[in-house]
Amino acid sequence: MDVAFVIRERLEELGLEQRDLARAARVTESYVSQLLTRKKAPPAPDRTDIYDRMDRFLKLPDGELARVAEVARKERLKRELGDPLEPLFPRVRDLILRKCQPEKAQQIRAIFERQPLGELERLIVKQLLDVAGLATDIFHLSARHLALLDSLIDSWDIDLASFSLEIVLHRRGRAGRVKRFEFVEREAGPEPGLKQFLANPVLSGTATPQELAFLRNLRFNGRRPTALYYYRELQNLRDPLHFRTP
């Protein structure tokens, strides 16, 4: 069972049309059609703005479609990873949270527990490993990697609005000295085209936090891309033909 199945069943039970749902959810009829035929992936589970409107219109329990979307996401990850979906190795997560800025640790922990092995957790681990110079990934961490991370990383912090990540390293040979790395350049505000893209659920409704972080980090040297540009860039990012296999 997935989002498309639940929506189709409810529309049939209530005697409603796709255009009725599109109007209630404030999206285009084409978007609903592609969603129901699975030509377009459903919105991310945290897109409650869309799902809440659909739930109300389809007379479903609050949060039902978001719950179905999250279950489908986990099932997809199980198939892709080939292993049961479990939280990141507890020692790794404990280390990550211990290095997190104290005022953010509780919020980050809640996100990790709500979405085990989710986009945010994988993004942070990947960046910590890259900065520490460890040639591995989150699926092949060893006790040695943990020890090195512990010795190399002093602390880290993230802006959850912009996904700007700052990592503070221990300076080798000089205890207590640190060096800061900024992975996302800060700007006064997003591009107008990006704002329009984010405000349009038809264009941005399925984008993951990691994909949005990538789009926010694009630079144009004075040029002003449109919302359609960001949508096409998102599709390019997802197309495996645009990337070489390592």
Buried (B, 14 or more C-beta within 10 A) or exposed (E): EBBBEBBBEBBEEEEBEBEBBBBBBEBBBEBBBBBBEEEBBBBBBBBBEBBBBBBEBBEBEEBBBBBBBBBBBBEEBEEEEEEEBEBBBEEBBEBBBEBBEEEBBEEBBEBBEEBBBBBBBBBBBEBBBEBBEBEEEBEEBEEEBBEBBBEBBBBBBBEEEBBBBBBBBBEEEEEEEEEEEEBBEEEEEBBEBBEBBBEBBBBBBBBBBBBBBBBBBEEEEEEEBBBEBBBEBBEEBBEEEEEEEE
